Amino acid sequence: MALADITERLRAAERAAGRPEGSVTLIAVSKVQPAERVQAVLDQGHRVFGENYVQEAAGKWPAWRDHYGPLDLHMIGPLQTNKAKVAVDLFDAIHTLDRPSLAQKLASLGQARGSLPQLFVQVNTGEEPQKAGVLPADLSGFLRDCRAMDLSPVGLMCIPPEDQDSTPHFAMLARMAADHGLAGLSMGMSGDFEAAVAHGATHIRVGSAIFGARSYPAP
C-alpha cells in the first residue's frame, strides 16, 4: 500500500505551489479493488474515497460506514439517470454532472429530499467524441440551466485525453471555474496530480498508485 507515499507527494506539491498543507483533498479511488486493500487504507485512517459504479459502491460502503464511522464518498464515474436516486442517497459528492437529463433528475431529487451531494460539472476539455462531459463552448449555458433548476454546482471536473499533456487541460479548467465563480477543481490522477495541484486542483483522484493494479473480472 502506498497511501503514505502519495500523501507525501501531495504535501510536497502543495508546498511547491505555495498552497497550504491539506488544501487539496486526496480521493482514494477504490473501484474494483479487493475489500482487503480498501480496508487496509481505511485502517490507516483515510476517509475520502471515490467510486465509479453505483451498484458496486452500494454493495460495500454502507457496511464500512457502519464499521468505520463517517466517510466522504465521491461518485467519479458516469452516472446513469436511472441510478441517480441511489447515488444521491449514497454519495457525498458527484463529480460527473454532464448532461441536461441528469441535471433535471438531480433537481427533482433535490426538491424531494431538500438536499443533494456536492455537484461538479464534468467538462470534456479535449472535446473527445467518445467521452462524457459538457463541451467547453456549452458550459456557460449548461451552468445557467442548472442554476435555473436550483442546482448549485461547486466546481468542475475533467479527465484529459490519455495521449496529451494534461497541463493545458488543467489550466483551461481552472480558467473556466474562475470565470464562473466556482471554487472546486476535480482534476489530476496518479500520473499527473502534481501538475493539477500547481494549477489549483482542490480534489485529486488517485487509485492504482494507492491500492495497486486493478484486476477486472472477466466479462
C-alpha positions in Angstrom: 0.0 0.0 0.0 1.3 3.4 -1.0 -1.0 5.8 0.8 1.8 7.4 2.8 3.9 7.9 -0.4 1.1 9.5 -2.3 0.3 11.7 0.7 3.9 12.8 0.9 4.0 13.6 -2.8 0.7 15.6 -2.4 2.1 17.6 0.5 5.3 18.4 -1.5 3.1 19.5 -4.5 1.2 21.8 -2.2 4.4 23.4 -0.8 5.8 23.8 -4.3 2.6 25.6 -5.4 2.7 27.8 -2.4 -0.6 26.3 -1.1 -1.5 25.5 2.5 -0.9 21.9 3.6 -4.2 20.0 3.4 -5.8 22.4 0.8 -6.1 19.5 -1.7 -8.4 16.6 -1.0 -7.0 13.2 -1.9 -9.8 10.9 -3.2 -8.6 7.3 -3.0 -10.3 5.6 -6.0 -11.3 2.2 -4.8 -13.4 0.9 -7.7 -12.9 -2.8 -8.5 -10.4 -3.2 -5.6 -10.4 -6.2 -3.3 -12.0 -5.5 0.0 -8.9 -6.2 2.0 -7.0 -3.5 0.1 -9.7 -0.9 0.8 -9.9 -1.9 4.4 -6.1 -1.6 4.7 -6.4 2.1 3.6 -9.3 2.6 5.9 -7.3 1.1 8.8 -4.6 3.7 8.0 -7.1 6.5 8.8 -8.0 7.6 5.3 -11.7 8.6 4.9 -12.2 10.0 1.4 -12.9 7.5 -1.4 -14.1 7.5 -5.0 -16.2 5.0 -6.8 -17.2 4.7 -10.5 -20.1 2.3 -10.2 -23.2 3.0 -8.1 -24.1 -0.7 -7.7 -20.6 -1.7 -6.6 -20.5 1.2 -4.1 -23.9 0.4 -2.7 -22.8 -3.2 -2.1 -19.9 -2.3 0.1 -19.8 1.2 1.6 -22.9 1.1 3.9 -21.3 -1.7 5.9 -18.0 0.1 6.0 -19.7 3.3 7.1 -21.3 1.4 10.0 -17.9 0.0 11.0 -15.6 2.9 10.5 -17.8 5.8 11.1 -18.2 8.9 8.9 -16.7 8.6 5.4 -16.6 11.0 2.5 -17.7 9.1 -0.7 -17.4 10.6 -4.2 -19.0 9.4 -7.4 -16.4 9.9 -10.1 -17.8 7.6 -12.9 -20.6 8.2 -15.4 -23.9 8.3 -13.6 -27.0 6.8 -15.3 -30.1 8.8 -14.7 -32.0 5.7 -13.5 -29.4 5.2 -10.7 -29.4 8.9 -9.6 -31.7 8.3 -6.6 -29.4 5.6 -5.2 -26.4 7.8 -5.9 -27.7 10.9 -4.1 -28.5 8.7 -1.0 -25.1 7.1 -1.0 -22.6 9.7 -2.1 -21.4 13.0 -0.5 -20.3 14.4 -3.9 -21.0 13.7 -7.6 -18.2 14.7 -10.0 -20.0 13.7 -13.2 -22.9 16.1 -13.8 -22.6 16.1 -17.6 -25.9 16.5 -19.4 -29.3 18.2 -19.1 -31.3 15.0 -18.4 -29.1 14.2 -15.4 -29.4 17.8 -14.2 -33.2 17.6 -14.4 -33.2 14.3 -12.5 -31.0 15.6 -9.8 -33.0 18.8 -9.5 -36.2 16.7 -9.0 -34.5 14.6 -6.3 -33.1 17.7 -4.6 -36.6 19.2 -4.4 -38.0 16.0 -2.9 -35.1 15.4 -0.4 -34.3 19.0 0.5 -30.6 18.5 -0.2 -28.1 17.0 -2.6 -24.5 15.9 -2.6 -21.9 18.4 -3.8 -22.0 18.6 -7.6 -19.2 19.1 -10.0 -19.8 19.6 -13.7 -17.7 17.3 -15.9 -16.1 19.2 -18.8 -14.9 17.4 -21.9 -11.8 19.6 -22.2 -10.4 17.5 -25.1 -13.7 17.5 -26.9 -13.4 13.8 -27.4 -16.5 12.3 -29.0 -16.3 9.1 -27.0 -16.0 10.8 -23.7 -18.7 12.2 -21.4 -18.8 15.8 -20.3 -20.1 19.2 -21.3 -18.1 20.8 -24.2 -16.3 24.0 -23.2 -18.3 26.1 -25.5 -21.5 24.8 -23.9 -20.5 25.3 -20.2 -21.9 28.7 -19.7 -25.4 27.7 -20.9 -25.3 24.5 -19.0 -24.4 26.2 -15.7 -27.1 28.8 -16.3 -29.7 26.0 -16.9 -28.5 24.1 -13.8 -28.9 27.2 -11.6 -32.3 27.9 -13.0 -33.2 24.4 -11.7 -31.9 25.4 -8.2 -28.8 23.2 -8.7 -25.7 24.8 -7.2 -22.5 23.2 -8.7 -19.5 23.8 -6.5 -16.9 23.1 -9.2 -15.7 21.5 -12.4 -14.1 18.1 -13.2 -12.1 16.9 -16.2 -10.3 13.8 -17.5 -7.7 15.0 -20.0 -7.1 12.9 -23.1 -4.7 10.0 -22.4 -2.4 10.8 -25.2 -1.9 14.5 -24.4 -0.1 16.6 -21.9 -2.6 17.2 -19.1 -1.3 20.6 -18.1 -3.2 22.7 -20.8 -6.4 20.9 -19.8 -5.9 21.7 -16.1 -5.2 25.4 -17.0 -8.3 25.5 -19.1 -10.5 24.0 -16.4 -9.1 26.5 -13.8 -9.8 29.4 -16.1 -13.4 28.2 -16.7 -14.0 27.7 -13.0 -12.7 31.2 -12.2 -14.9 32.7 -14.9 -18.0 31.1 -13.4 -17.2 31.7 -9.8 -16.6 28.1 -8.9 -14.1 27.1 -6.3 -13.9 23.4 -6.8 -11.5 21.8 -9.3 -11.5 18.0 -9.5 -8.5 17.1 -11.7 -5.4 15.1 -11.6 -4.8 11.4 -11.2 -1.9 9.1 -10.3 0.4 10.2 -13.1 -0.2 13.9 -13.2 -1.7 15.2 -9.9 1.3 17.4 -9.1 0.6 19.4 -12.2 -3.0 19.6 -11.3 -2.1 20.9 -7.8 0.1 23.5 -9.4 -3.0 24.7 -11.4 -5.3 24.9 -8.4 -6.8 21.4 -8.0 -9.0 21.1 -4.9 -9.6 17.3 -5.4 -7.3 14.8 -6.9 -8.3 11.2 -7.8 -5.7 8.5 -7.2 -6.4 4.8 -7.4 -3.8 2.2 -8.5 -0.9 4.2 -7.1 -2.5 3.7 -3.6 -4.1 0.3 -3.9 -2.1 -1.4 -6.6 -3.2 -2.5 -10.1 -6.8 -3.4 -10.6 -7.9 -6.8 -11.6 -11.1 -6.5 -13.6 -13.5 -9.5 -13.6 -13.7 -11.4 -16.8 -16.7 -10.4 -19.0 
